Amino acid sequence: MGRRPKFRVEWAATARADLDAIVEYVAQRDILAALSVLGSLERTAGRLTAMPLRGRVVPELAAVGVHGYREVMHSPWRIIYRTSGDTVSVLAVVDCRRDLEDLLLERFVR
C-alpha cells in the first residue's frame, strides 16, 4: 500500500491576520487560553496535509456556484481554504457565528 501524498499548508496574510486578531482577543481575558487557541487552530489546519479534501465545500459559496473553497470547523471558528496542486492555502479564519457574506463584503470594501 502506497503512502498518501503530503500536502503543504500555507497561511495567507489575511488568515494570519485573522489568527492574530483571535489570539489577541482571547489574550485580553486569558493568555494561556489564547496560546491554546493558537495551537489548536494551527493543528487543525496542519491536519490538512494528509487529507485536504476532508473539509466541506463552503455552503454560502456553493449556493452561488463557487465550489473551489472548503472549510474545517474548529468551533467557534471556520478555517477556510483551497487546494491547488500539493498546496493547501488557508485563506481565512472566521467566527462561525457571524454571517460569512457580511465578512467577505467587509474585506472587499477595505
C-alpha positions in Angstrom: 0.0 0.0 0.0 1.5 3.3 -1.1 1.8 6.4 1.0 -0.7 9.2 0.5 0.8 12.4 -0.9 1.6 15.0 1.6 0.3 18.5 1.0 1.9 21.7 2.2 -0.2 24.1 4.3 0.4 27.8 3.7 -1.2 30.7 5.5 -2.3 33.7 3.5 -1.6 37.1 5.1 -5.3 37.6 5.7 -5.6 34.3 7.5 -2.6 35.1 9.7 -4.2 38.5 10.5 -7.4 36.7 11.4 -5.4 34.3 13.7 -3.6 37.2 15.3 -6.9 39.0 16.0 -8.4 35.9 17.5 -5.4 35.3 19.8 -5.2 39.0 20.8 -8.9 39.0 21.7 -8.7 35.8 23.8 -5.5 37.0 25.4 -7.3 40.0 26.9 -9.0 37.6 29.2 -6.6 34.7 29.5 -3.1 34.5 27.9 -2.9 30.7 28.4 -6.2 30.2 26.7 -5.0 32.4 23.8 -1.9 30.2 23.4 -4.1 27.1 23.5 -6.5 28.5 20.8 -3.5 29.4 18.6 -2.0 25.9 18.9 -5.3 24.2 18.3 -6.2 26.3 15.2 -2.8 25.7 13.8 -3.0 21.9 14.4 -6.5 21.8 12.8 -5.1 23.4 9.7 -2.0 21.3 9.8 -4.0 18.1 9.6 -5.0 19.2 6.1 -1.5 18.0 5.0 -2.8 14.4 5.0 -6.4 14.9 3.9 -7.1 18.3 2.3 -10.5 17.3 0.9 -11.8 16.3 4.3 -13.4 19.8 4.8 -16.8 20.6 3.3 -17.3 23.0 0.5 -18.2 26.4 2.0 -22.1 26.3 1.8 -22.6 30.0 1.3 -20.2 30.0 -1.7 -21.6 26.8 -3.1 -25.0 28.4 -3.1 -23.8 30.9 -5.7 -21.9 28.3 -7.8 -18.4 28.7 -6.2 -17.1 25.2 -5.3 -13.4 25.7 -5.0 -13.3 26.7 -1.3 -13.5 24.3 1.6 -13.7 24.7 5.4 -13.0 22.8 8.5 -14.6 23.7 11.7 -12.9 24.4 15.0 -15.7 25.8 17.0 -16.5 28.6 17.1 -14.2 29.3 14.1 -14.2 28.2 10.5 -10.9 27.7 8.7 -11.5 28.5 5.0 -9.0 27.2 2.5 -8.5 26.0 -1.1 -6.2 23.4 -2.6 -4.0 23.8 -5.7 -1.6 21.1 -6.7 0.2 20.0 -3.5 -0.6 23.2 -1.6 -3.4 23.9 0.8 -3.8 27.7 1.2 -5.6 28.8 4.4 -7.4 32.0 3.4 -9.4 33.0 6.4 -10.3 32.1 10.0 -13.7 33.4 10.8 -16.2 33.2 13.6 -18.9 30.9 12.6 -21.5 33.0 14.5 -21.0 35.8 12.0 -22.5 36.0 8.6 -19.9 35.0 6.0 -21.3 37.2 3.3 -21.0 40.2 5.6 -17.4 39.3 6.5 -16.4 38.9 2.8 -18.0 42.2 1.9 -16.1 43.9 4.7 -12.9 42.5 3.4 -13.5 43.6 -0.2 -14.5 47.1 0.8 -11.4 47.6 2.9 
